[in-house]
Amino acid sequence: MSSSPLSSSAISSTASSSFRRGLLFGVLAYGLWGIVPLYWQLMITVDPVELIAHRAVWGLVAFVALVIAAGQTSALAAALRDRRTVGLMAISGGFVAINWGTFVYAVASHQLLEASLGYFINPLLSVALGTIVLRERLRRLQWLAIGAATAGVAVIAIGAGRAPWIALVLASSFAIYGLIRKTARVESLIGSTIETLLLAPIAAAYLGYLALTGRGAFGHAPTTIELYLLSTGAVTAIPLLLFTSAARLLPLSTVGFLQYLAPTGQFLLAVTVLGEPIAHDKLAAFALIWIGLVVFSLDLARSQRRVAAARS
């Protein structure tokens, strides 16, 4: 039986409302990730390793609170009984810790431009890993996009006389992290909670050592710094919650376009607020990366349209 005009209109209105909410959640998530360097700048006097330790400990508190609020405690308990899941989350937690540490170091050492380059490269590196590890086949435009990104990295390496290691570590660690999370049979919030649960004891032990030796920020730093450290958990968890909400409501192609908001925000912050100089070779490299991203995004959009047309 065909749907009435009223029911079709209601369905269309609901879909439109879901899309708008998903778009809002996605823009907020990537927007927060784009401006988060300003937050880390507030704690520039704190050692980057200590910052990561606080992020793991207070992140666990925030994630557990989210799991309880979402009624997912049974799912968390079930995932913790799965050895394969716990093992994969231990590995992915290691890579996300490397990513966190490298990013905080980049902000503290005034190298945010190179960090943003890493997150621009990340989606293309993820595609390359999918080809190598998962035997996914690349389309012609995807090869062109990866080639443009590779050329951009080469331009920076030649101009600086060294490889842009911060960008490469950020891009590769997050790409490998994404690959592991793709193969793990665990929902995003549960997986992130297990990751921080595994990292937190090591982080807490390190913070305890700093406290015993009188070298930690707690008890020695101004009260505002201590409050910032306590809020690292919320800063970690809130964008993730917004992102997972957006991912459930939006098409993959839309999420793909939104992911470039974060490194774009970081790039603009580095140049306009933090005053990092941008040489001609870096500008040329970013241009090549952006060309690759445009080609990649156009190919993704075209592929999604084909899939939608085939289903209709």
Secondary structure by P-SEA (a helix, b strand, c coil): ccccaaaaaaaaaaaaaaaaaaaaaaaaaaaaaaaaaaaaaaaccccaaaaaaaaaaaaaaaaaaaaaaacaaaaaaaaaacaaaaaaaaaaaaaaaaaaaaaaaaaaacaaaaaaaaaaaaaaaaaaaaaacccccccaaaaaaaaaaaaaaaaaaaaacccaaaaaaaaaaaaaaaaaaaaccccaaaaaaaaaaaaaaaaaaaaaaaaaacccccccccaaaaaaaaaaaaaacaaaaaaaaaaacccaaaaaaacaaaaaaaaaaacccccccccaaaaaaaaaaaaaaaaaaaaaaaaaaaaaaaac
